[in-house]
Amino acid sequence: MNEAEKPKARIWRKKGEGLNVTAKGTKELAGGRRLHLMVAVANGKGVVLCQPYEKLNGFFFAQFTRQHFNITFAKAGPKAQRKRIFVMDNDPGQTSKKAMEALNDIEAKLHRLPSRSQDLNPPENIFHLVKMNLEKEALGRKITNESFEQFRERVFNSFQHIDIEVIDKTIESLPRRIHKIIALSGGRTKY
């Protein structure tokens, strides 16, 4: 029991007991593959990019930036085109020399979040909502088995159906989050 209650404990299930949606893990899990997505959200626009990828490294991220970011900022609207901010969570592939050159090429400003600071990373809240929606849908529709392609389609649909007001509220909460962290001297917040 003690091992099962540890934060990184594995959850084992019998065949046919239902799906267990996980946010972390390796690419090849016992239950199948892991879906990697690059997602961009914009205030007033919702999800403006939801693109799958296989492996994130500096070379891939530089190519991805040059191929997708100009279009993504254009979808976000005129204000976003003037103030191009890319928020990242310290993934080494996003801070490599090649990746930084690509961000400079498209005139985007990098905003790094401190490590392990999910409360300063509103997109993490969006991913959490998608995860909850997927779990609810799997239970409601009694999905116990699906192909990787079916799962990927459900994930894309879940991102596309997040209410824009929810995304706006999440993005606009960032100043409150920062003030709360300062008031708690860096302690945990409700976010």
CYANA upper distance limits for C-alpha pairs under 8 A (distance plus 0.5 A):
  1 MET  CA      5 GLU  CA      6.86
  2 ASN  CA      6 LYS  CA      7.19
  3 GLU  CA      9 ALA  CA      7.08
  4 ALA  CA      9 ALA  CA      5.86
  4 ALA  CA     10 ARG  CA      7.54
  4 ALA  CA     11 ILE  CA      8.03
  5 GLU  CA      9 ALA  CA      7.09
 13 ARG  CA     17 GLU  CA      6.88
 16 GLY  CA    144 THR  CA      6.25
 16 GLY  CA    145 ASN  CA      7.83
 17 GLU  CA    144 THR  CA      7.22
 18 GLY  CA    138 ALA  CA      8.39
 18 GLY  CA    139 LEU  CA      8.41
 18 GLY  CA    142 LYS  CA      8.27
 18 GLY  CA    143 ILE  CA      7.22
 18 GLY  CA    144 THR  CA      4.84
 18 GLY  CA    145 ASN  CA      7.82
 19 LEU  CA    135 GLU  CA      8.36
 19 LEU  CA    138 ALA  CA      7.67
 19 LEU  CA    143 ILE  CA      7.81
 19 LEU  CA    144 THR  CA      6.28
 19 LEU  CA    145 ASN  CA      7.79
 20 ASN  CA    135 GLU  CA      8.31
 21 VAL  CA    131 LYS  CA      7.52
 21 VAL  CA    134 LEU  CA      8.23
 21 VAL  CA    135 GLU  CA      7.30
 23 ALA  CA    131 LYS  CA      8.43
 25 GLY  CA     29 LEU  CA      7.75
 25 GLY  CA     34 ARG  CA      8.16
 26 THR  CA     34 ARG  CA      7.47
 27 LYS  CA     33 ARG  CA      5.91
 27 LYS  CA     34 ARG  CA      5.26
 27 LYS  CA     35 LEU  CA      8.30
 28 GLU  CA     32 GLY  CA      6.38
 28 GLU  CA     33 ARG  CA      5.28
 28 GLU  CA     34 ARG  CA      7.00
 29 LEU  CA     33 ARG  CA      6.33
 29 LEU  CA     34 ARG  CA      7.64
 32 GLY  CA    148 PHE  CA      7.99
 33 ARG  CA    148 PHE  CA      7.66
 35 LEU  CA     52 PRO  CA      7.72
 35 LEU  CA     53 TYR  CA      8.47
 35 LEU  CA     54 GLU  CA      8.50
 35 LEU  CA    152 ARG  CA      7.60
 36 HIS  CA     52 PRO  CA      6.09
 36 HIS  CA     53 TYR  CA      6.05
 36 HIS  CA     54 GLU  CA      6.90
 36 HIS  CA     55 LYS  CA      8.43
 37 LEU  CA     50 CYS  CA      6.91
 37 LEU  CA     51 GLN  CA      5.95
 37 LEU  CA     52 PRO  CA      4.82
 37 LEU  CA     53 TYR  CA      6.47
 38 MET  CA     49 LEU  CA      7.74
 38 MET  CA     50 CYS  CA      6.25
 38 MET  CA     51 GLN  CA      5.68
 38 MET  CA     52 PRO  CA      6.70
 38 MET  CA     53 TYR  CA      7.75
 39 VAL  CA     47 VAL  CA      7.72
 39 VAL  CA     48 VAL  CA      8.15
 39 VAL  CA     49 LEU  CA      5.71
 39 VAL  CA     50 CYS  CA      5.04
 39 VAL  CA     51 GLN  CA      7.02
 40 ALA  CA     47 VAL  CA      6.41
 40 ALA  CA     48 VAL  CA      6.11
 40 ALA  CA     49 LEU  CA      5.37
 40 ALA  CA     50 CYS  CA      7.22
 40 ALA  CA     72 THR  CA      8.11
 41 VAL  CA     45 LYS  CA      7.80
 41 VAL  CA     46 GLY  CA      5.82
 41 VAL  CA     47 VAL  CA      4.88
 41 VAL  CA     48 VAL  CA      6.02
 41 VAL  CA     49 LEU  CA      7.53
 41 VAL  CA     76 ALA  CA      8.43
 41 VAL  CA    123 PRO  CA      8.11
 41 VAL  CA    167 ILE  CA      7.88
 42 ALA  CA     46 GLY  CA      5.89
 42 ALA  CA     47 VAL  CA      7.04
 42 ALA  CA     48 VAL  CA      7.18
 42 ALA  CA     76 ALA  CA      5.99
 42 ALA  CA    167 ILE  CA      8.30
 42 ALA  CA    168 ASP  CA      8.15
 43 ASN  CA     76 ALA  CA      8.08
 43 ASN  CA    164 ILE  CA      8.38
 43 ASN  CA    167 ILE  CA      7.48
 43 ASN  CA    168 ASP  CA      5.56
 43 ASN  CA    171 ILE  CA      7.35
 44 GLY  CA    164 ILE  CA      6.98
 44 GLY  CA    165 GLU  CA      8.12
 44 GLY  CA    168 ASP  CA      6.77
 45 LYS  CA     75 LYS  CA      8.35
 45 LYS  CA     76 ALA  CA      6.68
 45 LYS  CA    164 ILE  CA      6.97
 46 GLY  CA    162 ILE  CA      8.03
 46 GLY  CA    163 ASP  CA      7.83
 46 GLY  CA    164 ILE  CA      5.23
 46 GLY  CA    167 ILE  CA      6.53
 46 GLY  CA    168 ASP  CA      7.96
 47 VAL  CA    159 PHE  CA      7.37
 47 VAL  CA    160 GLN  CA      6.98
 47 VAL  CA    162 ILE  CA      8.47
 47 VAL  CA    164 ILE  CA      8.50
 48 VAL  CA     72 THR  CA      6.62
 48 VAL  CA     75 LYS  CA      6.74
 48 VAL  CA     76 ALA  CA      7.09
 49 LEU  CA     72 THR  CA      6.81
 50 CYS  CA    156 PHE  CA      7.69
 50 CYS  CA    159 PHE  CA      8.21
 55 LYS  CA     60 PHE  CA      8.13
 56 LEU  CA     60 PHE  CA      6.59
 56 LEU  CA     61 PHE  CA      6.89
 56 LEU  CA     93 GLY  CA      6.41
 57 ASN  CA     61 PHE  CA      6.53
 57 ASN  CA     92 PRO  CA      7.75
 57 ASN  CA     93 GLY  CA      4.53
 57 ASN  CA     94 GLN  CA      7.71
 58 GLY  CA     62 ALA  CA      6.55
 58 GLY  CA     92 PRO  CA      7.92
 58 GLY  CA     93 GLY  CA      4.64
 58 GLY  CA     94 GLN  CA      6.55
 58 GLY  CA     95 THR  CA      7.81
 58 GLY  CA     96 SER  CA      5.74
 58 GLY  CA     97 LYS  CA      7.87
 58 GLY  CA     98 LYS  CA      6.32
 58 GLY  CA     99 ALA  CA      5.86
 59 PHE  CA     63 GLN  CA      6.90
 59 PHE  CA     93 GLY  CA      8.23
 59 PHE  CA     98 LYS  CA      6.74
 59 PHE  CA     99 ALA  CA      7.44
 60 PHE  CA     64 PHE  CA      6.50
 61 PHE  CA     65 THR  CA      6.41
 61 PHE  CA     93 GLY  CA      7.02
 61 PHE  CA     94 GLN  CA      6.80
 61 PHE  CA     99 ALA  CA      6.34
 62 ALA  CA     66 ARG  CA      6.82
 62 ALA  CA     98 LYS  CA      6.28
 62 ALA  CA     99 ALA  CA      4.88
 62 ALA  CA    100 MET  CA      8.16
 62 ALA  CA    101 GLU  CA      8.07
 62 ALA  CA    102 ALA  CA      5.67
 62 ALA  CA    103 LEU  CA      8.11
 63 GLN  CA     67 GLN  CA      6.57
 63 GLN  CA    102 ALA  CA      8.14
 64 PHE  CA     68 HIS  CA      6.32
 64 PHE  CA     69 PHE  CA      8.04
 65 THR  CA     69 PHE  CA      5.60
 65 THR  CA     70 ASN  CA      8.44
 65 THR  CA     99 ALA  CA      8.21
 65 THR  CA    102 ALA  CA      6.78
 65 THR  CA    103 LEU  CA      7.29
 66 ARG  CA     70 ASN  CA      7.75
 66 ARG  CA    102 ALA  CA      6.74
 66 ARG  CA    103 LEU  CA      8.41
 66 ARG  CA    105 ASP  CA      8.41
 66 ARG  CA    106 ILE  CA      7.63
 68 HIS  CA     72 THR  CA      6.57
 69 PHE  CA     73 PHE  CA      6.50
 69 PHE  CA    106 ILE  CA      8.17
 70 ASN  CA     74 ALA  CA      6.69
 70 ASN  CA    106 ILE  CA      7.34
 71 ILE  CA     75 LYS  CA      6.73
 72 THR  CA     76 ALA  CA      6.84
 73 PHE  CA     77 GLY  CA      7.24
 73 PHE  CA     80 ALA  CA      6.33
 73 PHE  CA     81 GLN  CA      6.00
 73 PHE  CA     84 ARG  CA      7.48
 74 ALA  CA     78 PRO  CA      7.38
 74 ALA  CA     80 ALA  CA      7.82
 74 ALA  CA     81 GLN  CA      6.55
 76 ALA  CA     80 ALA  CA      6.24
 76 ALA  CA     81 GLN  CA      8.02
 77 GLY  CA     81 GLN  CA      6.94
 78 PRO  CA     82 ARG  CA      7.09
 79 LYS  CA     83 LYS  CA      6.86
 80 ALA  CA     84 ARG  CA      6.09
 80 ALA  CA     85 ILE  CA      8.42
 83 LYS  CA    108 ALA  CA      8.16
 84 ARG  CA    107 GLU  CA      7.58
 84 ARG  CA    108 ALA  CA      5.18
 84 ARG  CA    109 LYS  CA      6.42
 85 ILE  CA    108 ALA  CA      6.20
 85 ILE  CA    109 LYS  CA      5.31
 85 ILE  CA    110 LEU  CA      6.44
 85 ILE  CA    111 HIS  CA      7.11
 86 PHE  CA    108 ALA  CA      7.12
 86 PHE  CA    109 LYS  CA      6.56
 86 PHE  CA    110 LEU  CA      5.50
 86 PHE  CA    111 HIS  CA      6.38
 87 VAL  CA    110 LEU  CA      6.73
 87 VAL  CA    111 HIS  CA      5.29
 87 VAL  CA    112 ARG  CA      6.53
 87 VAL  CA    113 LEU  CA      7.71
 88 MET  CA     94 GLN  CA      7.86
 88 MET  CA    110 LEU  CA      7.94
 88 MET  CA    111 HIS  CA      6.90
 88 MET  CA    112 ARG  CA      5.84
 88 MET  CA    113 LEU  CA      6.80
 89 ASP  CA    112 ARG  CA      6.65
 89 ASP  CA    113 LEU  CA      5.80
 89 ASP  CA    114 PRO  CA      7.74
 89 ASP  CA    115 SER  CA      7.36
 89 ASP  CA    121 ASN  CA      8.35
 90 ASN  CA     94 GLN  CA      7.58
 90 ASN  CA     95 THR  CA      7.55
 90 ASN  CA    112 ARG  CA      6.88
 90 ASN  CA    113 LEU  CA      7.26
 90 ASN  CA    114 PRO  CA      8.02
 90 ASN  CA    115 SER  CA      7.23
 91 ASP  CA     95 THR  CA      7.31
 92 PRO  CA     96 SER  CA      6.69
 93 GLY  CA     99 ALA  CA      7.62
 94 GLN  CA     99 ALA  CA      6.14
 94 GLN  CA    100 MET  CA      7.89
 95 THR  CA     99 ALA  CA      6.52
 95 THR  CA    100 MET  CA      6.58
 96 SER  CA    100 MET  CA      6.66
 97 LYS  CA    101 GLU  CA      6.70
 98 LYS  CA    102 ALA  CA      6.80
 99 ALA  CA    103 LEU  CA      6.80
100 MET  CA    104 ASN  CA      6.70
101 GLU  CA    105 ASP  CA      6.62
102 ALA  CA    106 ILE  CA      7.06
103 LEU  CA    107 GLU  CA      6.62
103 LEU  CA    108 ALA  CA      5.75
103 LEU  CA    109 LYS  CA      7.64
103 LEU  CA    110 LEU  CA      8.08
104 ASN  CA    108 ALA  CA      6.48
104 ASN  CA    109 LYS  CA      8.06
113 LEU  CA    117 SER  CA      7.33
113 LEU  CA    120 LEU  CA      7.51
113 LEU  CA    121 ASN  CA      7.75
117 SER  CA    121 ASN  CA      7.24
118 GLN  CA    122 PRO  CA      7.97
118 GLN  CA    124 GLU  CA      6.83
118 GLN  CA    191 TYR  CA      8.16
119 ASP  CA    177 ARG  CA      7.27
119 ASP  CA    188 ARG  CA      8.40
119 ASP  CA    189 THR  CA      7.29
119 ASP  CA    190 LYS  CA      8.32
119 ASP  CA    191 TYR  CA      5.41
120 LEU  CA    174 LEU  CA      7.19
120 LEU  CA    177 ARG  CA      7.05
120 LEU  CA    178 ILE  CA      7.56
121 ASN  CA    125 ASN  CA      7.99
122 PRO  CA    126 ILE  CA      7.32
122 PRO  CA    170 THR  CA      6.30
122 PRO  CA    171 ILE  CA      6.43
122 PRO  CA    174 LEU  CA      7.67
123 PRO  CA    127 PHE  CA      6.80
124 GLU  CA    128 HIS  CA      6.64
125 ASN  CA    129 LEU  CA      6.77
125 ASN  CA    170 THR  CA      7.90
125 ASN  CA    191 TYR  CA      8.46
126 ILE  CA    130 VAL  CA      6.84
126 ILE  CA    167 ILE  CA      7.63
126 ILE  CA    170 THR  CA      8.43
127 PHE  CA    131 LYS  CA      6.67
128 HIS  CA    132 MET  CA      6.71
129 LEU  CA    133 ASN  CA      6.62
130 VAL  CA    134 LEU  CA      6.61
130 VAL  CA    155 VAL  CA      7.75
130 VAL  CA    158 SER  CA      6.36
130 VAL  CA    159 PHE  CA      6.87
130 VAL  CA    162 ILE  CA      8.41
131 LYS  CA    135 GLU  CA      6.77
132 MET  CA    136 LYS  CA      6.61
133 ASN  CA    137 GLU  CA      6.49
133 ASN  CA    158 SER  CA      7.37
134 LEU  CA    138 ALA  CA      6.54
134 LEU  CA    154 ARG  CA      7.80
134 LEU  CA    155 VAL  CA      7.60
134 LEU  CA    158 SER  CA      7.72
135 GLU  CA    139 LEU  CA      6.76
136 LYS  CA    140 GLY  CA      6.46
137 GLU  CA    141 ARG  CA      6.35
137 GLU  CA    142 LYS  CA      8.43
137 GLU  CA    143 ILE  CA      8.47
138 ALA  CA    142 LYS  CA      6.07
138 ALA  CA    143 ILE  CA      5.29
138 ALA  CA    144 THR  CA      7.92
139 LEU  CA    143 ILE  CA      6.98
146 GLU  CA    150 GLN  CA      6.50
146 GLU  CA    151 PHE  CA      6.98
147 SER  CA    151 PHE  CA      6.80
148 PHE  CA    152 ARG  CA      6.56
149 GLU  CA    153 GLU  CA      6.67
150 GLN  CA    154 ARG  CA      6.83
151 PHE  CA    155 VAL  CA      6.77
152 ARG  CA    156 PHE  CA      6.76
153 GLU  CA    157 ASN  CA      6.64
154 ARG  CA    158 SER  CA      6.56
155 VAL  CA    159 PHE  CA      6.85
156 PHE  CA    160 GLN  CA      6.74
157 ASN  CA    161 HIS  CA      6.63
158 SER  CA    162 ILE  CA      7.02
162 ILE  CA    166 VAL  CA      7.66
162 ILE  CA    167 ILE  CA      7.93
163 ASP  CA    167 ILE  CA      7.20
164 ILE  CA    168 ASP  CA      6.60
165 GLU  CA    169 LYS  CA      6.48
166 VAL  CA    170 THR  CA      6.65
167 ILE  CA    171 ILE  CA      6.71
168 ASP  CA    172 GLU  CA      6.45
169 LYS  CA    173 SER  CA      6.57
170 THR  CA    174 LEU  CA      7.79
173 SER  CA    177 ARG  CA      6.71
174 LEU  CA    178 ILE  CA      6.76
175 PRO  CA    179 HIS  CA      6.79
176 ARG  CA    180 LYS  CA      6.56
177 ARG  CA    181 ILE  CA      6.71
177 ARG  CA    189 THR  CA      8.20
177 ARG  CA    191 TYR  CA      7.79
178 ILE  CA    182 ILE  CA      6.75
179 HIS  CA    183 ALA  CA      6.61
180 LYS  CA    184 LEU  CA      6.66
180 LYS  CA    189 THR  CA      7.42
181 ILE  CA    185 SER  CA      6.56
181 ILE  CA    186 GLY  CA      5.45
181 ILE  CA    187 GLY  CA      6.66
181 ILE  CA    188 ARG  CA      7.67
181 ILE  CA    189 THR  CA      7.17
182 ILE  CA    186 GLY  CA      6.42
184 LEU  CA    188 ARG  CA      7.95
184 LEU  CA    189 THR  CA      8.42
